[in-house]
Amino acid sequence: MKMKTQLFDAEAIRRALTRIAHEIVEKNKGVEDLVIVGIRTRGIYLAERLAERIFQFEGQKIPVGSIDITLYRDDLQARAEQPEIYGSSIPVDIKDKCVVLVDDVLYTGRTVRAALDALIDIGRPKRIQLAVLVDRGHRELPIRPDYIGKNVPTSHSEVVAVHLSEVDGDDKILLLEKN
């Protein structure tokens, strides 16, 4: 794959997460009964960053969890390799809570569908909201995010690559072209 352009640098990611954190608090009229759950892998680090931002301006810690959707994928049988399962970890009961599900890129909607199934198997939240850093379009399922860092119209031959310091050593979002 070759790089077409850099969409976000570290500062732009920081600003987008700060804005999303404010929107979450505003839409939910505070942070009571709020739980933030990141979809493995990069969604977990984005969820932790959102919770930290909310703590900075609200002074309240928000429970943060992670969800592993491996066994909920609709393409599990089509994959040749044996999937690696990490498990989900949510530190509180999500029954009757508002769960903000966090992922890095929203594309077809299939990852989010799998995450919704996994969440419902864990408990029955009062409400589930979706926060994504990048919405690139091309939905195959009727899924729409509540909070978006940036809308990036893409073609099917393009890939949005999110780099986070916790995983990749630096923060940036790249638009790549498939060869």
HELIX and SHEET records of a PDB file:
HELIX    1   1 ALA A   10  LYS A   27  1                                  18    
HELIX    2   2 ARG A   42  GLU A   58  1                                  17    
HELIX    3   3 THR A   70  TYR A   72  5                                   3    
HELIX    4   4 ARG A  110  ILE A  122  1                                  13    
HELIX    5   5 SER A  165  ASP A  168  1                                   4    
SHEET    1   A 3 LYS A   2  PHE A   8  0                                        
SHEET    2   A 3 LYS A 172  GLU A 177 -1                                        
SHEET    3   A 3 GLU A 158  HIS A 163 -1                                        
SHEET    1   B 5 VAL A  64  ILE A  67  0                                        
SHEET    2   B 5 LEU A  34  ILE A  39  1                                        
SHEET    3   B 5 CYS A  98  LEU A 106  1                                        
SHEET    4   B 5 ARG A 127  ASP A 135  1                                        
SHEET    5   B 5 TYR A 147  ASN A 151  1                                        
END                                                                             
